[in-house]
Amino acid sequence: MRAARTAGVLKAAYRRAGFRDVRLYPVAVALRLPSAAVCVRLVQETVVPITELLAGATDAEREATWAAVGQARRQFEGPTGFELQSEVLAGVGTK
């Protein structure tokens, strides 16, 4: 259901921008990093909403939260490092 809503929002944005014959294509992507710990550092440094959510937390609460994030990420760690599979929508249209 979420994918259908996302596709509808993306198509509508293209149309509002003046594109017609809008088509969307699913594209498989993978985030590959040396380890889950590197992934956690990347999230800490780049994902602003998470750091904002933790702004009012105590040091102990922040540490516990990041430890839980790291633990959850370790399920995607294997012999070649960290790999998280996902899918994005690529849109094209005619102007």
C-alpha positions as CSV (number, residue, x, y, z in Angstrom):
1,M,0.0,0.0,0.0
2,R,2.8,2.4,0.9
3,A,4.5,1.8,-2.5
4,A,1.3,2.7,-4.3
5,R,0.9,6.0,-2.4
6,T,4.5,6.8,-3.0
7,A,4.1,6.2,-6.7
8,G,1.0,8.4,-6.8
9,V,2.8,11.2,-5.0
10,L,5.8,11.0,-7.4
11,K,3.7,10.9,-10.5
12,A,1.6,13.9,-9.3
13,A,4.9,15.8,-8.6
14,Y,6.1,15.2,-12.2
15,R,2.7,16.3,-13.6
16,R,2.7,19.5,-11.5
17,A,6.2,20.2,-12.9
18,G,4.7,20.0,-16.4
19,F,5.7,16.5,-17.4
20,R,3.3,14.2,-19.3
21,D,3.6,10.5,-20.2
22,V,5.0,9.9,-16.7
23,R,6.4,6.4,-16.1
24,L,7.9,5.0,-13.0
25,Y,10.4,2.2,-12.8
26,P,11.4,0.3,-9.7
27,V,15.2,0.1,-9.3
28,A,17.0,-2.2,-6.9
29,V,19.7,-0.5,-4.9
30,A,22.1,-1.8,-2.2
31,L,23.9,0.1,0.5
32,R,27.3,-1.6,0.9
33,L,29.6,-0.6,3.7
34,P,32.5,-2.3,5.5
35,S,30.4,-2.9,8.7
36,A,27.2,-2.1,10.6
37,A,29.2,0.2,12.8
38,V,30.1,2.3,9.7
39,C,26.4,2.4,8.8
40,V,25.5,3.7,12.3
41,R,28.2,6.4,12.0
42,L,26.8,7.4,8.6
43,V,23.3,7.7,10.0
44,Q,24.6,9.7,13.0
45,E,26.4,12.1,10.7
46,T,23.8,12.5,7.9
47,V,20.2,11.7,9.1
48,V,19.2,15.0,10.8
49,P,15.7,14.0,12.0
50,I,17.2,11.2,14.1
51,T,19.7,13.5,15.7
52,E,17.0,16.1,16.3
53,L,14.8,13.5,18.0
54,L,17.6,12.6,20.3
55,A,18.5,16.3,21.1
56,G,16.6,16.3,24.4
57,A,17.8,12.8,25.5
58,T,20.4,12.2,28.2
59,D,23.8,10.9,27.3
60,A,22.8,7.4,28.5
61,E,19.5,7.5,26.5
62,R,21.5,8.5,23.3
63,E,24.1,5.8,23.9
64,A,21.3,3.2,24.4
65,T,19.5,4.3,21.3
66,W,22.6,4.1,19.1
67,A,23.5,0.7,20.6
68,A,20.0,-0.5,19.6
69,V,20.4,0.9,16.1
70,G,23.7,-0.8,15.8
71,Q,22.3,-4.1,17.0
72,A,19.4,-3.9,14.5
73,R,21.9,-3.1,11.6
74,R,24.1,-6.1,12.4
75,Q,21.5,-8.5,11.0
76,F,22.6,-7.1,7.6
77,E,26.3,-7.8,8.2
78,G,27.9,-10.8,6.4
79,P,31.3,-12.1,5.4
80,T,31.8,-9.2,2.9
81,G,30.5,-6.4,5.3
82,F,27.2,-4.6,5.6
83,E,24.7,-4.8,2.8
84,L,21.1,-3.4,2.9
85,Q,18.9,-4.1,-0.1
86,S,16.2,-1.7,-1.1
87,E,14.2,-0.4,-4.0
88,V,13.6,3.1,-5.2
89,L,11.3,4.5,-7.9
90,A,12.9,6.2,-10.9
91,G,10.5,8.5,-12.8
92,V,10.7,9.8,-16.4
93,G,8.4,12.0,-18.4
94,T,8.1,14.1,-21.4
95,K,8.2,17.9,-21.2
